[in-house]
Amino acid sequence: MKMIRAILRPDTAEEVADFLADAGFVSMTKIQVFGRGKQKGITVGTIHYDELPKTMIMMVVEDKHVEKVLKIVHDKAYTGNFGDGKVFITSVEEAYTVRTGAKGL
């Protein structure tokens, strides 16, 4: 299993989430976050915005589905501009359902 964390522009995150759900990936968590990347924020006129609003989509999928999820995220979140986002993938050793105690997804 892999945990995928995609930190995206808020305006593209909703479309990404919709397409993931349409593809059968219905279990996800969306979190409103703030951050900055390599560009260290953005300057508009004389005002510098150090941290920008983003949306993080978190989900755990079977290893065989990682490439499909990455393709959906890239296809729907890509604008070609700074700040499109970042995706982090980490291994998940185990998962349990709180209500039932069942192991696995």
N, C-alpha and C positions, 0 to 999 in steps of 0.2 A: 504494500500500500504506500501511496505517496500523498503528502499534504502539499497542496498548491496554494500559494498566497499570491494573488495578483493585485498590485497596487496601481490603480487606474484613474484617469480623469473621471470625475463624477458624471459628466455628460455622456461618456461612452460605457460606463460600468453597467447602466441599466440594460443597454442593448446586449452587452456580453452576457449578463445574467439571464436574460430572456432566451438567447440562443442556446446557452448551456442547458437550461430547463427543457427547451424544445428537443435537444439532443439526448434527453434522458438523465441529465445530471441535475436532479431536483434538490439534493441536499447540499446547501451552501450557507455560509454566513457572510453577510455584508456589513461592513463597519465603516463609518465616516471617520477619516483620519486626516491629519495634517502632516506635511513633510516637505522635504526638498531633495533634489538630486544633485548631480554634478554641476548644474548651472547655478546652484546656491540661491534659488529664488528667482524673482523676476522684478525688473524695474519698469515702472510705468510713469513717465514724466519724471518728477522729482521724488516719487515715493517708491521705496524698495520693499517688496513683499518677500519676507524671508522664508515663510512657510506657506504652502499652498494647500487648499482643500483637495483631498483625494478620497477614493473609495477603495477599501480592501475587500476583495472576495476571497474567502477561505473555503477550501473544500478538500476532502480526502477521497481519493479514487484508487481503484485497482491499478497496478503498474501498466497493464495493457491499454488503459484509457488515457494515459498522460499525454501522448502526442495529439490525440483528438482534442483534448481540452486546450492544449497550447495553441493549436491551429485556430480554434474558435476565438480564443482571447486575442491572438494576433490579428486575425481577419477583422474583428469587430472593434478593436481598440486602437488600431493603427491610424494615425493622422500624418505621420512623417515629421512632426514637429517635436521640439523639446517638450518633455513632460508627458509623453504618451504612457509611461509607466514602467513597471518592472515586475517580473514574475520570479518567485522563489519556490524551489521544489525541495522538499526534505522527506526522508524516509519515516514511515510510521511503523513501529514495531507491533503495536496492538491497539485495538479499539473496542470499547465496551459500551453498551447501551445502559444508561443509568436505570431506567424503569425496570428492565427485565434482567439485567446482568449479562445479557447475551454478548458473546465475543464476536468481533468482526463487524463489517459494514452492514 
